[in-house]
Amino acid sequence: MSTVSLDVHLTPEQLAAALRSDVLQGLADSPKWLPPKWFYDSRGSELFDEITRLPEYYPTRTERELLRRSAGEIAMVSGADTLVELGSGSSEKTRLLLGAMRDAGHLRRYVPQDVSVSALGGAVEQIGAEFPGVEVLGVVGDFTGTLEALPGGRKRMIAFLGGTLGNFVRSERADFLGEVAKVLASGEKLLLGVGLVTDPAVLVPAYDDAAGVTAEFNRNVLRVVNRELGADFAPECFEHVALWDSVNEWIEMRLRARTAMTVTVADLGLTVDFEAGEEMRTEVSAKFRLPGIEGELDEAGFDVVGQWVDERRRFALVLGER
Ligand code: AVJ
């Protein structure tokens, strides 16, 4: 028998308030910006899924291969009996980790967290059925809320995969890693999946694919703001921009206004002008060097106890111990 349940730590009202606050701030700023977390409504999540299958988008399949190869070792080194997965989405790659933890004989509990109830509900049921005897506790919430509400235990491993840590800038990463360190007991683990700095000729197409899926994904944030806040963005009037910032070592996605225009956000009583060619930042996706990510883990109070890198050195799994 398996126990499957879902905990809601973030209500639709709280989510809506967070979106309003982000849009108010981001559109009033100069240059304008919108945070990447709002890409992922059901259409955005489907588009992201499509991105992960594109020939140019190497991170997902590279990480999956790495996990296939090293999940056994990770399970062994971690000694964890509980896997907490932040931003689990459909929990697809997680099966590899869970399988390895089960085979190592430790697995007792899986705690996937996501802001999307729909992604989580399905995953919780499926994993529950695939891993009988394992307690599955889905947590609907954001990263911070989840960390505070995490079920106890002394042998937990928190996994933050997919390179999503790169959506935070350095200071946000320090805050986030500090939060994780705070909730973990001595000996507990954090497994990070991070993209590595590589050739811009590989990096840029991964965020600007020939089929234009990433462009649609990027413009999707405007559709979300239109629907949720009564805005009148014309998504097709914005061009997708992806560039490699070699100083910050991150990919930056922007939306560039094709013409001058005025946008209203009815629910916020807001009117915003765009100049022709004006660019609004929608995402940073930082890439790392191993000494850099190790340094950040160290500063947050983790010992690096394992790292796994693919042959082409494009992606890394880094295991930190509290
Ligand atoms: C899911 C945040 C890791 O930054 O590579 C994919 C999102 N953005 N294509 C990334 C994304 C554009 C992705 N993360």
Residues whose N, C-alpha, C, O or C-beta is under 5 A from the ligand:
A	BS01	AVJ	G162 G163 T164 N167 A206 S285
